[in-house]
Amino acid sequence: MSYKNAAKILPSYLLREVQKYIEGGLIYVPRNGKKSGWGCVSGTREIIDSRNREILRLFENNYSVDELSHKFHLSDETIKKIVYRKAKYSL
């Protein structure tokens, strides 16, 4: 995302209208269209879902929360959230 000078890209009437709401500041103008979910474009969502399925599989094979916490470098509370939310990561 790059910075654009509004005075150079907006018609003067529109610039004056925007200046009524914000002057001398930065605003974000979202893209037109449907927004992708978090991590969908970069692939991060699939990586985390895969990791969470592995955590659940190991938990179901009698790994303790403490063991999983150390193995995946996550807090005990995070491991608990993953394993007790089974439906999302069912095998």
C-alpha positions as CSV (number, residue, x, y, z in Angstrom):
1,M,0.0,0.0,0.0
2,S,1.5,3.3,-1.0
3,Y,0.8,6.9,0.1
4,K,-1.1,9.1,-2.4
5,N,-1.6,12.9,-2.2
6,A,-5.3,13.4,-2.3
7,A,-4.8,16.9,-4.0
8,K,-3.3,15.1,-6.9
9,I,-5.8,12.3,-7.4
10,L,-9.2,13.7,-6.2
11,P,-11.3,16.3,-7.9
12,S,-11.3,19.6,-6.0
13,Y,-15.0,19.3,-4.9
14,L,-14.4,15.8,-3.5
15,L,-11.2,16.9,-1.8
16,R,-13.1,19.8,0.0
17,E,-15.7,17.3,1.1
18,V,-13.1,14.9,2.5
19,Q,-11.4,17.8,4.3
20,K,-14.7,18.4,6.2
21,Y,-14.0,15.1,8.0
22,I,-10.2,14.8,8.1
23,E,-7.6,17.5,7.3
24,G,-3.9,16.8,7.3
25,G,-4.3,13.2,8.4
26,L,-4.1,9.8,6.8
27,I,-7.1,7.7,5.9
28,Y,-7.4,4.2,4.5
29,V,-9.6,3.6,1.5
30,P,-10.6,-0.1,1.3
31,R,-10.7,-1.9,-2.0
32,N,-14.0,-2.3,-3.7
33,G,-15.3,-5.8,-3.5
34,K,-15.4,-8.8,-1.1
35,K,-12.8,-9.0,1.6
36,S,-10.8,-12.2,2.1
37,G,-10.7,-13.7,5.5
38,W,-7.6,-13.4,7.7
39,G,-4.7,-15.4,6.4
40,C,-6.5,-16.7,3.3
41,V,-4.4,-14.9,0.7
42,S,-1.1,-15.5,2.4
43,G,-1.8,-19.2,3.3
44,T,-1.3,-18.6,7.0
45,R,-4.9,-19.7,7.8
46,E,-4.2,-23.2,6.3
47,I,-0.9,-23.5,8.1
48,I,-2.5,-22.7,11.5
49,D,-5.5,-25.0,10.8
50,S,-3.1,-27.8,9.9
51,R,-1.0,-27.3,13.0
52,N,-4.2,-27.3,15.1
53,R,-5.4,-30.5,13.5
54,E,-2.0,-32.1,14.5
55,I,-2.4,-30.8,18.0
56,L,-5.8,-32.3,18.3
57,R,-4.6,-35.6,16.8
58,L,-1.8,-35.8,19.4
59,F,-4.1,-34.8,22.2
60,E,-6.4,-37.6,21.2
61,N,-3.4,-40.0,21.3
62,N,-2.8,-39.1,25.0
63,Y,-0.3,-36.3,24.8
64,S,-0.8,-33.9,27.7
65,V,-1.5,-30.2,27.4
66,D,1.9,-29.6,28.9
67,E,3.7,-31.8,26.4
68,L,1.8,-30.1,23.5
69,S,2.6,-26.7,24.9
70,H,6.3,-27.4,24.8
71,K,6.3,-29.2,21.5
72,F,4.4,-26.4,19.6
73,H,5.8,-23.4,21.7
74,L,2.3,-22.3,22.7
75,S,0.8,-21.5,26.1
76,D,-1.2,-24.1,28.0
77,E,-4.3,-21.9,27.6
78,T,-3.9,-21.8,23.8
79,I,-3.6,-25.6,23.6
80,K,-6.7,-25.9,25.7
81,K,-8.6,-23.6,23.4
82,I,-7.6,-25.8,20.4
83,V,-8.3,-29.2,21.9
84,Y,-11.6,-28.2,23.5
85,R,-12.9,-26.7,20.3
86,K,-12.7,-30.1,18.6
87,A,-15.5,-29.6,16.0
88,K,-13.6,-27.1,13.9
89,Y,-10.5,-29.4,13.6
90,S,-12.1,-32.8,13.5
91,L,-10.0,-35.4,11.8
